[in-house]
Amino acid sequence: MIDPTRIQGAVLGIGCDLVDIERIKQMHERHGERCLDRIYTAVERSYCMAMKNPYPSLAARFAAKEAVSKAFGTGIGREFGLQSLSVVKGEQGEPIAELDEQGRALLKKLGGTDVLLSLSHTANQAMAFAVVVHNPH
């Protein structure tokens, strides 16, 4: 359950993204571990690669990186990189957005206090929805 105090306040940005799971699988098969190292944090790689089929979770995390970059209004690039976000599991299994120093600086610059995430996938596609909020508390 989400702490309701995390979502009081203003919505500063929203973003969503949809990723084809097969695309992530093919990218990994073609380019190996170095492509995963470039895109995902060590925590994300460890979590996903421990699964029998890591690709839905990898695709959802890639979608989350894109969705958060859209919510920030920057896209993936100089201000917000692929490693700027690590999606981790919260205490009740909910996705938590952990930002690196660059991501936290951007969040602060925008006046935000938190990034909320929702992830889902089917057999073929993964999606993420992100909301950047300012909580006055």
C-alpha positions in Angstrom: 0.0 0.0 0.0 1.3 3.5 -0.9 1.7 5.9 1.9 -1.0 8.6 1.1 1.3 11.4 2.3 3.5 10.6 -0.6 0.9 11.7 -3.1 -0.6 14.9 -1.6 0.4 18.0 -3.5 1.0 19.0 -7.1 1.6 16.8 -10.1 4.6 18.2 -11.9 4.9 15.7 -14.8 3.6 12.4 -16.1 5.1 10.0 -18.5 4.4 6.6 -20.0 6.1 4.1 -22.2 5.4 0.8 -23.8 8.2 -1.7 -24.7 8.2 -4.9 -26.8 9.6 -7.6 -24.6 11.1 -9.5 -27.6 13.1 -6.3 -28.6 14.8 -6.4 -25.2 15.5 -10.1 -25.5 17.0 -9.7 -29.0 19.1 -6.7 -27.9 20.5 -8.8 -25.1 21.2 -11.8 -27.4 22.8 -9.6 -30.0 25.0 -7.4 -27.7 25.4 -9.5 -24.5 26.0 -8.3 -21.0 27.6 -5.0 -22.0 24.2 -3.7 -23.2 22.6 -4.6 -19.9 25.4 -2.9 -18.1 24.9 0.3 -20.0 21.1 0.4 -19.5 20.4 -1.2 -16.1 21.9 -0.6 -12.6 23.6 -3.5 -10.8 20.5 -3.9 -8.6 18.2 -4.1 -11.5 20.3 -6.6 -13.4 20.7 -8.8 -10.3 16.9 -8.8 -9.6 15.9 -9.5 -13.2 18.5 -12.0 -14.2 17.6 -14.2 -11.2 14.3 -14.9 -12.8 13.6 -17.8 -15.1 12.5 -15.3 -17.8 14.2 -11.9 -17.1 12.9 -10.2 -20.2 9.4 -9.0 -19.0 11.1 -7.4 -15.9 13.9 -5.9 -18.0 11.4 -4.5 -20.5 9.3 -3.0 -17.7 12.4 -1.3 -16.2 13.4 0.1 -19.5 9.9 1.4 -20.0 10.2 3.0 -16.5 13.4 4.8 -17.4 11.7 6.2 -20.5 8.5 7.1 -18.6 10.4 8.9 -15.9 12.4 10.8 -18.5 9.2 11.9 -20.1 7.7 12.9 -16.8 10.8 15.1 -16.2 10.3 16.6 -19.7 13.9 15.7 -20.7 13.9 12.4 -22.4 16.9 10.1 -22.0 20.1 12.2 -22.6 22.5 14.5 -20.9 20.2 15.6 -18.0 18.7 12.2 -17.3 20.6 9.0 -18.2 19.6 5.4 -18.3 21.5 4.8 -15.1 19.8 7.8 -13.4 16.9 5.5 -12.3 17.0 2.2 -10.6 13.6 0.4 -10.2 13.6 -1.6 -6.9 10.9 -3.5 -5.1 9.3 -1.9 -2.1 8.3 -3.7 1.1 5.0 -4.8 -0.4 6.3 -5.5 -3.9 5.5 -2.1 -5.3 8.0 -0.5 -7.7 10.1 2.2 -6.1 12.0 4.8 -8.2 15.5 5.2 -6.8 17.3 8.2 -8.4 21.0 8.7 -8.6 22.7 12.0 -7.9 21.9 13.3 -11.4 18.2 12.2 -11.1 17.8 13.7 -7.6 19.3 17.0 -8.8 16.8 17.1 -11.7 13.9 16.3 -9.4 14.9 19.1 -7.1 15.4 21.5 -10.0 11.8 20.8 -11.1 10.5 21.3 -7.6 9.6 17.7 -7.2 9.8 15.6 -4.1 9.0 12.1 -5.4 8.5 9.9 -8.5 5.7 7.4 -8.4 5.7 4.4 -10.7 3.4 1.7 -12.0 4.6 -1.2 -14.1 2.8 -4.0 -15.9 3.3 -6.5 -18.7 1.6 -9.0 -20.9 3.3 -11.9 -22.6 4.5 -9.5 -25.3 4.7 -6.0 -24.0 5.7 -4.1 -20.8 4.6 -0.7 -19.8 5.4 1.9 -17.2 3.6 5.0 -16.0 5.4 7.7 -14.0 4.3 10.7 -12.0 6.6 13.4 -10.7 5.0 15.1 -7.7 5.7 17.9 -5.2 4.6 17.0 -1.7 4.6 20.0 0.6 5.0 17.9 3.7 
